[in-house]
Amino acid sequence: MAAQRRYSIRARLLALALLPLVLVLPLLGLVLLVWGNDALDRLLITKVRSDLAVAQGYFERVQAEVGGGTRAAAGSHALVQPLQQGRLDGVPALLAAARAEHGLEFLNLLAPDGRLLARETGLVADGPAMPLLVADASGALASVAVIEAARFAEIAPQLSPRLGIPLLPTQNAAPTQRAREDRALVLVARAPVLDEAGRLLGHLQGGVLLNRNLGFIDHLNQIVYPEGALPAGSLGTATLFLDDVRVSTNVRLFGGSEDRAIGTRVSREVRDAVLGRGGTWLARAFVVNDWYVSAYEPLADGGGQRVGMLYVGFLERPFVRIKTAVLAGIAIVFFAVMALAAWVSLRWARTIFKPLERMTRTMGRVEAGEGAARVGPLAGRPDELTALAGHLDHLLDTVDDKTRALQRWGEELDHKVAERTAELEAAQARLLRSEKLATVGQLTASIAHEVNNPIAVIQGNLDLARELLGAAAAPAAAELRLIDQQVERMRLIVTQLLQYARPGDYAGYVEPVDVPQLLQDCLVLLARPLQAGGVTVQQQLHSGRAAAINRQELQQVLINLIANAQQAMPDGGLLTAALDDWDDANGRPLGLRLRLQDSGPGVPAALRERLFQPFVTGRRDGTGLGLWISRSLVERYGGELKLQPSETGACFELLLRSEAR
């Protein structure tokens, strides 16, 4: 039964309707969410790659400006003329003016052999030789260079305070023993100073210090991330690294401080990828105190050595919120559509499995015995299920008609079989009774012959003794009466035996008998013993039909039954006589029914099956012939005498026909 319910048509239809929605659509939704998440991540990476390209372009433009400014200052006639004349006193002022004009942070004059001759702060006597520091001596493009603090103090002592950056503890950074970063990260260019004839008069060395260059980094950040370029409050950042240390940045320190994160370090993973392997980092990265969508590119010096990094990135959290909201919106819309589709599918499935379940329930009711159960009309437009329900009802009507016909034929056959069985049993009973009568007749004739003669001798001698003794017999009068009674009893037994053995010799003529009147006559005859025994008679006479039977024989039967009831109630009781009509199963009148119900102890269970057999009695002084003879008398005229079940006492039912059989 459990398996049947598990794989019912309802479950299968629901599975067919919901399986694509419950399994396939959620899987597609998951794929869509994963793809959407990945697509948004790729968009962010594409965005930060383009940001890095803008930052790189600006950085290269600054390199070109530094190189171009240095070369323009080197070609200045105001600088060439003093050098040709050997007058260097006014050179520091010229260097200061040229530096300011071309947006440089330092500009120095070098001798043709590379010795430092003058700074904007003054002439340098016996100046040290300056390294080339650039990729090409033409000065067309400034190079990135890392200069030790002492050497940089010789180049631009006014900028030395911007060095000496203390290293701050940074999460995920590579371990280091350093506490400060004292080196300088610079953009430096070198241009020759030539006279009209093309003779080398010296070199100009110009550049920009990138350490703590907040104007440079803020301008770069403004170019890459102008106001309104990032949605939802995201923050764009830019940073220059010397090795893995932030030397110029607009990233703020921990806890929302307004101080810049100069002196913090990049994570080990990014350091290894960019500085170690020379790659470009395009991914999310942990920057100081939060996650950023980041782009890192290595910075190389004139010799191609990786000495730092250029970084741009923006805060990831606002984009995560946007992405989460977008994906959640997609998921909500998707699942709303899925729920609507599921509801529509269930509605359609109900139009299929509901009629089928209705048919199934109808078949179950029919199997349970409710033959009138039908599917009935189905709601909705006519379709194949409606036609199937109609065919099923028609089939059930046909089966019901055939079943009723079979039941009717079966009942008729059972009735005929019962009638034939009853007739056969009656015939067998008559045959058995005839055989018993023949046997008993022979035995009775012998007993009557053998017993009647001694009885006559006893009775004759008893009468002779009375005559001879006369008054002398008075002392034995009681004993003589007892002998008379016993002799009379013996004659009665012999007579009853002969009456049963040869009923034709004792049968009377049949006449219509008024049973209520005859019952009253019997009660009058037995009034004294009934009254003496304390027996009350209650009559319920509801039939006016007459019985076709011999009056004297019926009276004998009634007196026998009433006397038995009186003897069954020695301490008194109630005798109920109920008379009503007797009809067959079709209502045709057969005769009348008389029930005699006493309130005595009833018939013992051991005697009920043999109660109507001869010589069976429950009393010590009984002969056991009364009920046997009474039943024989009634059955002689087509009636019946039987013991009916009763809660109290004994109930004898007497069926008498209106027409003798």
C-alpha positions as CSV (number, residue, x, y, z in Angstrom):
1,M,0.0,0.0,0.0
2,A,2.9,2.4,0.9
3,A,4.5,1.6,-2.5
4,Q,1.2,2.2,-4.3
5,R,0.9,5.6,-2.6
6,R,4.5,6.4,-3.3
7,Y,4.2,5.8,-7.0
8,S,0.6,7.0,-7.5
9,I,-0.4,8.9,-10.6
10,R,-0.7,12.0,-8.4
11,A,3.0,11.6,-7.3
12,R,4.2,10.9,-10.8
13,L,2.3,13.9,-12.3
14,L,3.6,16.2,-9.6
15,A,7.1,14.9,-10.2
16,L,6.7,15.5,-14.0
17,A,5.4,19.0,-13.3
18,L,7.8,20.0,-10.5
19,L,11.0,18.1,-11.4
20,P,12.1,20.7,-14.1
21,L,11.2,23.5,-11.7
22,V,12.7,22.0,-8.5
23,L,15.9,20.6,-10.1
24,V,16.6,22.0,-13.5
25,L,15.5,25.6,-12.9
26,P,17.4,25.9,-9.6
27,L,20.4,24.4,-11.3
28,L,20.1,27.0,-14.1
29,G,19.6,29.7,-11.5
30,L,22.7,28.6,-9.7
31,V,24.6,28.6,-13.0
32,L,23.2,32.0,-13.7
33,L,24.3,33.3,-10.3
34,V,27.8,31.8,-10.6
35,W,28.1,33.2,-14.2
36,G,26.8,36.6,-13.1
37,N,29.1,36.7,-10.2
38,D,32.0,35.8,-12.4
39,A,31.0,38.2,-15.1
40,L,30.7,41.1,-12.6
41,D,34.2,40.1,-11.2
42,R,35.6,40.2,-14.8
43,L,34.0,43.6,-15.3
44,L,35.7,44.9,-12.2
45,I,39.0,43.4,-13.3
46,T,38.5,45.0,-16.7
47,K,37.8,48.3,-15.0
48,V,40.9,48.2,-12.8
49,R,43.0,47.2,-15.9
50,S,41.9,50.2,-17.7
51,D,42.5,52.3,-14.6
52,L,46.0,51.0,-14.5
53,A,46.5,51.8,-18.2
54,V,45.4,55.4,-17.5
55,A,47.8,55.6,-14.5
56,Q,50.6,54.2,-16.5
57,G,50.0,56.7,-19.3
58,Y,50.1,59.6,-16.8
59,F,53.3,58.3,-15.2
60,E,54.9,58.0,-18.6
61,R,53.8,61.5,-19.4
62,V,55.4,62.8,-16.3
63,Q,58.5,61.0,-17.2
64,A,58.4,62.7,-20.6
65,E,57.8,66.1,-19.0
66,V,60.8,65.6,-16.6
67,G,63.0,64.6,-19.5
68,G,61.7,67.4,-21.8
69,G,62.0,70.0,-19.1
70,T,65.6,69.0,-18.4
71,R,66.5,69.0,-22.1
72,A,64.8,72.4,-22.6
73,A,66.7,73.9,-19.7
74,A,70.0,72.5,-21.1
75,G,69.4,74.2,-24.4
76,S,68.7,77.6,-22.8
77,H,71.0,80.4,-24.2
78,A,71.0,82.0,-20.8
79,L,72.8,78.9,-19.4
80,V,75.1,78.3,-22.4
81,Q,76.5,81.8,-22.5
82,P,77.9,81.8,-18.9
83,L,79.3,78.4,-19.4
84,Q,81.1,79.5,-22.6
85,Q,82.5,82.5,-20.7
86,G,83.4,80.5,-17.7
87,R,81.3,82.6,-15.4
88,L,79.4,80.3,-13.0
89,D,78.3,82.8,-10.3
90,G,74.9,83.3,-11.8
91,V,74.3,79.6,-12.6
92,P,72.5,78.7,-9.3
93,A,69.9,81.4,-9.9
94,L,69.5,80.2,-13.5
95,L,69.0,76.6,-12.3
96,A,66.4,77.7,-9.8
97,A,64.4,79.6,-12.4
98,A,64.6,76.8,-14.9
99,R,63.6,74.2,-12.3
100,A,60.5,76.3,-11.4
101,E,59.7,76.9,-15.0
102,H,59.7,73.3,-16.0
103,G,58.1,71.8,-12.9
104,L,61.1,70.0,-11.6
105,E,62.0,69.4,-7.9
106,F,65.8,69.5,-8.4
107,L,68.1,70.7,-11.3
108,N,71.9,70.4,-11.1
109,L,74.8,71.3,-13.3
110,L,77.4,68.7,-14.0
111,A,80.8,69.0,-15.5
112,P,81.5,67.2,-18.8
113,D,83.1,64.4,-16.8
114,G,80.0,64.1,-14.6
115,R,81.2,66.0,-11.5
116,L,78.7,68.1,-9.7
117,L,79.4,71.8,-10.3
118,A,76.3,73.7,-9.1
119,R,72.9,73.3,-7.4
120,E,70.2,75.9,-7.2
121,T,71.4,76.4,-3.7
122,G,74.9,77.4,-4.8
123,L,78.2,76.3,-6.5
124,V,79.8,73.1,-5.3
125,A,83.6,73.0,-5.0
126,D,85.2,69.7,-5.8
127,G,81.8,68.1,-6.3
128,P,81.5,64.4,-6.4
129,A,80.9,62.5,-9.7
130,M,77.3,61.8,-10.4
131,P,76.1,58.5,-11.8
132,L,74.4,58.4,-15.1
133,L,71.1,57.1,-13.5
134,V,69.3,57.2,-16.9
135,A,68.9,54.7,-19.7
136,D,70.1,57.1,-22.4
137,A,72.3,60.1,-22.1
138,S,70.1,62.2,-24.4
139,G,67.6,62.9,-21.6
140,A,64.6,62.4,-23.8
141,L,62.8,60.4,-21.1
142,A,63.3,60.4,-17.4
143,S,64.1,57.1,-15.7
144,V,63.0,55.6,-12.4
145,A,66.0,55.4,-10.1
146,V,66.6,54.5,-6.5
147,I,69.2,56.7,-4.8
148,E,70.8,56.1,-1.4
149,A,70.1,58.8,1.2
150,A,73.7,60.1,1.3
151,R,74.0,60.4,-2.4
152,F,70.6,62.1,-2.7
153,A,71.6,64.6,0.0
154,E,74.4,65.7,-2.5
155,I,71.9,65.9,-5.4
156,A,69.0,67.7,-3.6
157,P,69.7,68.4,0.0
158,Q,66.5,70.5,0.3
159,L,64.4,67.3,-0.4
160,S,66.2,65.1,2.1
161,P,63.6,65.7,4.9
162,R,61.1,63.7,2.7
163,L,63.2,60.6,3.2
164,G,63.4,58.4,6.2
165,I,60.0,56.7,6.2
166,P,59.4,54.5,9.2
167,L,58.0,51.1,8.4
168,L,54.6,50.4,9.9
169,P,53.4,46.8,10.9
170,T,51.2,45.6,8.0
171,Q,48.9,42.6,7.9
172,N,50.0,39.8,5.4
173,A,53.3,41.6,4.5
174,A,56.5,39.7,4.2
175,P,58.7,39.6,7.3
176,T,61.6,42.1,7.3
177,Q,64.3,43.3,9.7
178,R,64.2,46.9,8.4
179,A,62.6,49.7,10.5
180,R,63.0,52.6,8.1
181,E,63.1,53.2,4.4
182,D,65.8,55.9,3.8
183,R,66.3,55.5,0.0
184,A,64.8,57.9,-2.5
185,L,62.6,56.9,-5.4
186,V,63.1,59.5,-8.1
187,L,62.3,60.3,-11.8
188,V,65.6,61.6,-13.1
189,A,66.7,62.9,-16.5
190,R,70.1,64.0,-17.9
191,A,70.6,66.4,-20.8
192,P,74.0,67.7,-22.4
193,V,74.7,71.4,-22.5
194,L,76.3,72.3,-26.0
195,D,77.6,75.5,-27.5
196,E,76.9,76.7,-31.0
197,A,79.7,74.6,-32.4
198,G,78.4,71.5,-30.7
199,R,81.1,71.3,-28.0
200,L,80.1,69.7,-24.7
201,L,80.0,72.3,-22.0
202,G,78.4,70.1,-19.3
203,H,75.2,68.3,-18.3
204,L,72.0,69.2,-16.6
205,Q,70.6,66.6,-14.1
206,G,66.8,67.2,-13.3
207,G,64.2,65.2,-11.7
208,V,61.3,64.7,-9.3
209,L,61.4,63.0,-5.9
210,L,58.5,60.5,-5.6
211,N,58.8,59.9,-1.8
212,R,55.9,61.7,0.0
213,N,55.0,63.4,-3.3
214,L,51.4,63.9,-2.3
215,G,50.6,66.4,-5.1
216,F,51.8,64.0,-7.7
217,I,49.9,61.0,-6.3
218,D,46.7,63.0,-5.7
219,H,46.8,64.4,-9.2
220,L,47.3,60.9,-10.6
221,N,44.4,59.6,-8.5
222,Q,42.2,62.5,-9.7
223,I,43.0,61.6,-13.3
224,V,42.3,57.9,-12.9
225,Y,39.3,58.3,-10.6
226,P,37.7,61.7,-11.2
227,E,34.7,62.6,-9.1
228,G,31.7,60.4,-9.8
229,A,33.7,57.8,-11.7
230,L,33.0,55.1,-9.0
231,P,29.4,54.4,-7.9
232,A,27.9,53.6,-4.5
233,G,30.6,55.4,-2.5
234,S,33.5,53.4,-3.6
235,L,36.9,55.0,-3.1
236,G,39.7,55.1,-5.7
237,T,43.3,54.9,-4.6
238,A,46.8,55.2,-6.1
239,T,50.2,54.4,-4.6
240,L,53.9,54.4,-5.5
241,F,56.0,51.7,-3.9
242,L,59.7,51.7,-3.3
243,D,60.3,48.0,-3.2
244,D,57.3,46.9,-1.2
245,V,56.9,50.1,0.9
246,R,54.3,52.7,0.2
247,V,56.3,55.9,-0.2
248,S,53.5,58.0,-1.8
249,T,49.8,57.1,-1.5
250,N,46.3,58.4,-0.8
251,V,45.3,55.2,1.0
252,R,44.3,56.0,4.6
253,L,45.6,54.3,7.7
254,F,43.7,51.9,9.9
255,G,40.5,52.7,11.8
256,G,39.3,55.5,9.5
257,S,42.3,57.8,10.2
258,E,43.0,60.8,7.9
259,D,46.7,60.0,8.0
260,R,48.0,58.4,4.8
261,A,49.4,54.9,4.9
262,I,52.9,55.9,4.0
263,G,55.3,53.3,5.4
264,T,52.9,50.4,5.2
265,R,53.8,47.5,3.0
266,V,52.2,45.4,0.3
267,S,51.2,41.8,1.0
268,R,53.7,39.0,0.4
269,E,51.5,37.5,-2.3
270,V,51.4,40.7,-4.4
271,R,55.2,41.3,-3.7
272,D,56.1,37.9,-5.0
273,A,53.9,38.2,-8.1
274,V,54.9,41.7,-9.1
275,L,58.5,42.3,-7.8
276,G,59.5,38.7,-7.7
277,R,58.1,37.4,-11.0
278,G,57.6,40.7,-12.8
279,G,54.0,40.2,-13.5
280,T,51.0,42.5,-13.4
281,W,48.6,41.9,-10.5
282,L,44.9,42.2,-11.5
283,A,42.7,40.8,-8.7
284,R,41.3,41.6,-5.3
285,A,44.0,42.3,-2.7
286,F,44.0,43.3,1.0
287,V,45.2,46.9,1.1
288,V,46.1,48.1,4.7
289,N,42.7,47.5,6.3
290,D,40.2,46.5,3.6
291,W,39.8,44.6,0.4
292,Y,40.3,46.5,-2.9
293,V,40.0,45.6,-6.6
294,S,43.7,46.1,-7.3
295,A,46.1,46.5,-10.1
296,Y,49.9,46.5,-9.5
297,E,52.6,47.0,-12.1
298,P,56.4,46.8,-11.6
299,L,58.6,49.9,-12.0
300,A,62.0,49.3,-13.4
301,D,65.1,51.5,-13.3
302,G,67.4,52.5,-16.2
303,G,69.1,49.1,-15.9
304,G,65.9,47.2,-16.1
305,Q,65.9,46.2,-12.4
306,R,62.5,46.1,-10.7
307,V,62.7,48.7,-7.9
308,G,59.1,49.5,-7.1
309,M,55.4,49.3,-8.1
310,L,52.6,51.5,-9.4
311,Y,49.2,50.7,-7.9
312,V,45.7,51.8,-8.6
313,G,42.5,50.3,-7.2
314,F,39.1,50.9,-5.7
315,L,37.3,49.7,-2.6
316,E,35.6,46.4,-3.2
317,R,32.9,46.5,-0.6
318,P,30.4,48.9,-2.4
319,F,30.7,46.8,-5.5
320,V,30.1,43.6,-3.5
321,R,26.9,45.2,-2.1
322,I,25.8,46.2,-5.6
323,K,26.8,42.7,-6.9
324,T,24.9,41.0,-4.0
325,A,21.9,43.2,-4.6
326,V,21.9,42.5,-8.4
327,L,22.4,38.8,-7.9
328,A,19.7,38.8,-5.1
329,G,17.4,40.6,-7.5
330,I,18.1,38.1,-10.2
331,A,17.5,35.3,-7.8
332,I,14.3,36.8,-6.5
333,V,12.9,37.3,-10.0
334,F,14.1,33.9,-11.0
335,F,12.5,32.2,-8.1
336,A,9.4,34.3,-8.4
337,V,9.1,33.1,-12.0
338,M,9.8,29.6,-10.9
339,A,7.1,29.8,-8.2
340,L,4.6,31.1,-10.7
341,A,5.5,28.4,-13.2
342,A,5.2,25.8,-10.4
343,W,1.8,27.2,-9.5
344,V,0.7,27.1,-13.1
345,S,2.1,23.6,-13.5
346,L,0.3,22.4,-10.3
347,R,-2.9,23.9,-11.5
348,W,-2.6,22.0,-14.8
349,A,-1.5,18.8,-13.1
350,R,-4.6,19.1,-10.8
351,T,-6.8,19.0,-13.8
352,I,-5.4,15.6,-14.6
353,F,-4.9,13.9,-11.3
354,K,-8.0,15.2,-9.5
355,P,-10.4,13.4,-12.0
356,L,-8.2,10.3,-11.8
357,E,-8.2,10.3,-8.0
358,R,-12.0,10.8,-8.1
359,M,-12.3,7.8,-10.3
360,T,-10.0,5.8,-8.0
361,R,-12.1,6.7,-5.0
362,T,-15.2,5.7,-6.8
363,M,-13.7,2.3,-7.6
364,G,-12.7,1.9,-4.0
365,R,-16.3,2.7,-2.8
366,V,-17.6,0.2,-5.3
367,E,-15.1,-2.4,-4.1
368,A,-16.2,-1.7,-0.5
369,G,-19.8,-2.6,-1.4
370,E,-21.3,0.8,-2.3
371,G,-22.7,-0.2,-5.7
372,A,-24.4,3.1,-6.3
373,A,-21.1,5.1,-6.2
374,R,-20.4,7.0,-9.5
375,V,-17.9,9.5,-10.7
376,G,-20.5,12.0,-11.9
377,P,-19.9,15.0,-14.1
378,L,-16.4,16.6,-14.0
379,A,-15.8,20.3,-13.8
380,G,-14.1,22.1,-16.7
381,R,-14.3,21.7,-20.4
382,P,-15.0,18.3,-21.9
383,D,-11.8,16.3,-22.7
384,E,-10.5,12.8,-22.7
385,L,-10.8,12.4,-18.9
386,T,-14.4,13.6,-19.0
387,A,-15.1,11.0,-21.6
388,L,-13.3,8.3,-19.6
389,A,-15.3,9.2,-16.5
390,G,-18.5,8.9,-18.5
391,H,-17.5,5.5,-19.8
392,L,-16.6,4.4,-16.3
393,D,-20.0,5.4,-15.0
394,H,-21.7,3.6,-17.9
395,L,-19.6,0.5,-17.2
396,L,-20.4,0.6,-13.5
397,D,-24.2,0.9,-14.4
398,T,-23.9,-2.1,-16.6
399,V,-22.0,-4.1,-14.0
400,D,-24.5,-3.0,-11.3
401,D,-27.4,-4.2,-13.5
402,K,-25.7,-7.5,-14.2
403,T,-24.8,-7.9,-10.5
404,R,-28.4,-7.3,-9.5
405,A,-29.6,-9.7,-12.0
406,L,-27.1,-12.3,-10.8
407,Q,-28.1,-11.6,-7.2
408,R,-31.8,-12.0,-8.1
409,W,-31.1,-15.2,-9.9
410,G,-28.9,-16.4,-7.0
411,E,-31.7,-15.6,-4.5
412,E,-34.2,-17.4,-6.6
413,L,-31.9,-20.4,-6.9
414,D,-31.2,-20.3,-3.2
415,H,-34.9,-20.1,-2.5
416,K,-35.6,-23.1,-4.8
417,V,-32.7,-25.0,-3.3
418,A,-34.0,-24.2,0.2
419,E,-37.5,-25.3,-0.8
420,R,-36.2,-28.5,-2.4
421,T,-33.9,-29.1,0.6
422,A,-36.8,-28.6,3.0
423,E,-39.0,-30.9,1.0
424,L,-36.2,-33.5,0.9
425,E,-35.6,-33.1,4.7
426,A,-39.3,-33.4,5.3
427,A,-39.5,-36.5,3.1
428,Q,-36.6,-38.0,4.9
429,A,-38.1,-37.1,8.2
430,R,-41.4,-38.7,7.2
431,L,-39.6,-41.7,5.9
432,L,-37.6,-42.0,9.1
433,R,-40.8,-41.5,11.2
434,S,-42.6,-44.1,9.1
435,E,-39.8,-46.5,9.7
436,K,-39.9,-45.6,13.4
437,L,-43.7,-46.0,13.5
438,A,-43.5,-49.3,11.8
439,T,-41.0,-50.5,14.4
440,V,-42.8,-48.9,17.3
441,G,-46.1,-50.2,15.9
442,Q,-44.9,-53.7,16.1
443,L,-43.3,-53.2,19.5
444,T,-46.4,-51.4,20.8
445,A,-48.8,-54.1,19.6
446,S,-46.8,-56.7,21.4
447,I,-46.5,-54.4,24.6
448,A,-50.3,-53.6,24.4
449,H,-51.1,-57.3,24.2
450,E,-48.7,-58.3,26.8
451,V,-49.3,-55.4,29.2
452,N,-53.1,-54.9,28.8
453,N,-53.8,-58.5,30.0
454,P,-51.8,-58.1,33.3
455,I,-53.4,-54.7,33.7
456,A,-56.9,-56.2,33.3
457,V,-56.1,-59.0,35.8
458,I,-54.7,-56.5,38.3
459,Q,-57.7,-54.2,37.9
460,G,-60.2,-57.2,38.1
461,N,-58.6,-58.6,41.2
462,L,-58.4,-55.1,42.8
463,D,-62.1,-54.6,42.2
464,L,-62.9,-58.2,43.6
465,A,-60.8,-57.5,46.7
466,R,-62.8,-54.3,47.4
467,E,-66.1,-56.3,47.1
468,L,-64.9,-59.2,49.3
469,L,-63.3,-57.0,52.0
470,G,-66.0,-54.4,52.0
471,A,-65.6,-52.2,55.1
472,A,-62.5,-54.2,56.1
473,A,-60.6,-52.6,53.2
474,A,-60.9,-49.1,54.7
475,P,-57.5,-49.2,56.4
476,A,-55.9,-49.9,53.0
477,A,-58.1,-47.4,51.0
478,A,-55.2,-45.1,50.2
479,E,-53.0,-47.9,49.0
480,L,-55.9,-49.2,46.8
481,R,-56.4,-45.8,45.3
482,L,-52.6,-45.6,44.5
483,I,-52.8,-48.9,42.8
484,D,-55.8,-47.6,40.8
485,Q,-53.8,-44.5,39.7
486,Q,-50.8,-46.5,38.6
487,V,-52.9,-49.0,36.7
488,E,-54.6,-46.0,35.0
489,R,-51.2,-44.5,34.2
490,M,-50.1,-47.7,32.6
491,R,-53.2,-47.8,30.4
492,L,-52.5,-44.1,29.4
493,I,-48.9,-44.9,28.4
494,V,-50.1,-47.9,26.3
495,T,-52.8,-45.7,24.7
496,Q,-50.3,-43.0,23.8
497,L,-48.0,-45.6,22.3
498,L,-50.8,-46.9,20.2
499,Q,-51.8,-43.4,19.2
500,Y,-48.3,-42.6,18.0
501,A,-47.8,-46.0,16.4
502,R,-51.2,-46.1,14.6
503,P,-52.2,-42.5,14.1
504,G,-54.8,-43.4,11.4
505,D,-56.7,-45.4,14.0
506,Y,-56.9,-42.4,16.4
507,A,-57.0,-39.4,14.0
508,G,-60.1,-37.2,14.1
509,Y,-61.8,-35.2,11.4
510,V,-60.5,-31.8,10.3
511,E,-62.5,-28.7,11.1
512,P,-61.9,-24.9,11.3
513,V,-61.0,-24.4,15.0
514,D,-61.3,-21.0,16.7
515,V,-58.0,-21.1,18.5
516,P,-58.6,-18.1,20.9
517,Q,-61.8,-19.8,22.1
518,L,-60.1,-23.2,22.4
519,L,-57.3,-21.6,24.4
520,Q,-59.9,-20.1,26.8
521,D,-61.5,-23.6,27.2
522,C,-58.1,-25.1,28.0
523,L,-57.4,-22.4,30.6
524,V,-60.8,-23.1,32.2
525,L,-59.9,-26.8,32.5
526,L,-56.5,-26.1,34.0
527,A,-57.7,-23.1,36.1
528,R,-57.4,-24.9,39.5
529,P,-53.8,-26.3,39.0
530,L,-52.7,-22.9,37.6
531,Q,-54.2,-21.0,40.5
532,A,-52.9,-23.5,43.0
533,G,-49.4,-23.2,41.5
534,G,-49.5,-19.4,41.6
535,V,-49.2,-19.1,37.8
536,T,-50.6,-15.9,36.2
537,V,-51.7,-16.1,32.5
538,Q,-51.2,-13.1,30.2
539,Q,-52.9,-13.2,26.8
540,Q,-51.9,-11.3,23.6
541,L,-54.3,-12.5,21.0
542,H,-54.0,-10.6,17.6
543,S,-55.2,-13.1,15.0
544,G,-58.8,-13.9,13.8
545,R,-57.8,-16.7,11.5
546,A,-59.1,-20.3,12.1
547,A,-56.8,-23.4,12.2
548,A,-57.6,-26.5,10.0
549,I,-57.1,-29.3,12.6
550,N,-59.0,-31.7,14.8
551,R,-60.3,-29.8,17.8
552,Q,-59.8,-32.6,20.4
553,E,-56.2,-33.2,19.2
554,L,-55.3,-29.5,19.3
555,Q,-56.9,-29.3,22.8
556,Q,-54.7,-32.2,23.9
557,V,-51.6,-30.4,22.5
558,L,-52.5,-27.1,24.3
559,I,-53.3,-28.8,27.6
560,N,-50.0,-30.6,27.4
561,L,-48.0,-27.4,26.7
562,I,-49.8,-25.4,29.4
563,A,-49.4,-28.2,32.0
564,N,-45.7,-28.4,31.2
565,A,-45.3,-24.6,31.7
566,Q,-47.2,-24.8,35.0
567,Q,-45.0,-27.7,36.2
568,A,-41.8,-25.7,35.1
569,M,-42.8,-22.9,37.6
570,P,-43.4,-24.7,40.9
571,D,-43.0,-21.4,42.8
572,G,-45.4,-19.6,40.5
573,G,-44.7,-17.2,37.6
574,L,-46.0,-15.7,34.4
575,L,-47.3,-17.6,31.4
576,T,-47.7,-15.5,28.3
577,A,-49.9,-16.7,25.4
578,A,-49.2,-14.6,22.2
579,L,-51.3,-15.3,19.0
580,D,-50.7,-13.6,15.7
581,D,-50.8,-14.2,11.9
582,W,-48.4,-16.5,10.2
583,D,-47.4,-15.4,6.6
584,D,-44.6,-16.5,4.3
585,A,-41.7,-14.3,3.0
586,N,-43.8,-12.8,0.3
587,G,-46.7,-11.9,2.7
588,R,-49.0,-14.7,1.6
589,P,-51.1,-16.0,4.6
590,L,-50.3,-19.5,5.8
591,G,-52.2,-19.6,9.2
592,L,-51.5,-18.5,12.7
593,R,-48.7,-18.6,15.2
594,L,-49.1,-19.2,18.9
595,R,-46.3,-18.7,21.4
596,L,-46.4,-20.0,25.0
597,Q,-43.7,-18.3,27.1
598,D,-43.1,-19.2,30.8
599,S,-40.8,-17.6,33.3
600,G,-39.3,-20.8,34.6
601,P,-35.7,-21.9,34.5
602,G,-36.0,-22.9,30.8
603,V,-35.0,-26.1,29.0
604,P,-31.4,-27.4,29.9
605,A,-29.0,-27.1,27.0
606,A,-28.4,-30.9,27.1
607,L,-32.1,-31.6,26.3
608,R,-32.8,-29.0,23.6
609,E,-31.6,-31.2,20.6
610,R,-33.5,-34.3,21.9
611,L,-36.5,-32.6,23.4
612,F,-39.0,-33.9,20.9
613,Q,-37.7,-37.5,20.8
614,P,-39.7,-40.2,22.7
615,F,-38.9,-41.0,26.3
616,V,-36.9,-37.8,26.7
617,T,-37.9,-35.8,29.8
618,G,-36.5,-33.4,32.4
619,R,-38.9,-34.5,35.2
620,R,-38.5,-37.6,37.3
621,D,-42.2,-38.6,37.0
622,G,-42.4,-37.7,33.3
623,T,-42.9,-40.3,30.5
624,G,-41.1,-38.3,27.8
625,L,-44.0,-38.9,25.4
626,G,-46.1,-35.7,25.7
627,L,-44.0,-33.4,23.4
628,W,-43.3,-36.2,21.1
629,I,-47.0,-37.0,20.6
630,S,-47.9,-33.3,20.5
631,R,-45.5,-32.6,17.7
632,S,-46.7,-35.6,15.8
633,L,-50.3,-34.4,16.1
634,V,-49.5,-30.9,14.9
635,E,-47.3,-32.1,12.0
636,R,-50.1,-34.5,10.9
637,Y,-52.1,-31.4,9.8
638,G,-49.1,-29.6,8.3
639,G,-48.2,-27.5,11.3
640,E,-45.0,-27.2,13.4
641,L,-44.1,-27.3,17.0
642,K,-40.6,-26.1,18.0
643,L,-38.7,-24.6,20.9
644,Q,-37.6,-21.0,20.3
645,P,-34.6,-19.3,21.9
646,S,-35.5,-17.2,24.9
647,E,-33.6,-15.1,27.4
648,T,-35.9,-16.3,30.3
649,G,-37.9,-19.5,30.7
650,A,-39.0,-21.7,27.8
651,C,-40.8,-20.5,24.6
652,F,-42.7,-23.0,22.5
653,E,-44.0,-21.9,19.1
654,L,-47.0,-23.6,17.6
655,L,-47.6,-23.0,13.8
656,L,-51.1,-24.0,12.6
657,R,-52.2,-23.8,9.0
658,S,-55.5,-22.4,7.9
659,E,-55.7,-25.1,5.3
660,A,-54.7,-28.7,6.3
661,R,-52.1,-30.4,4.2
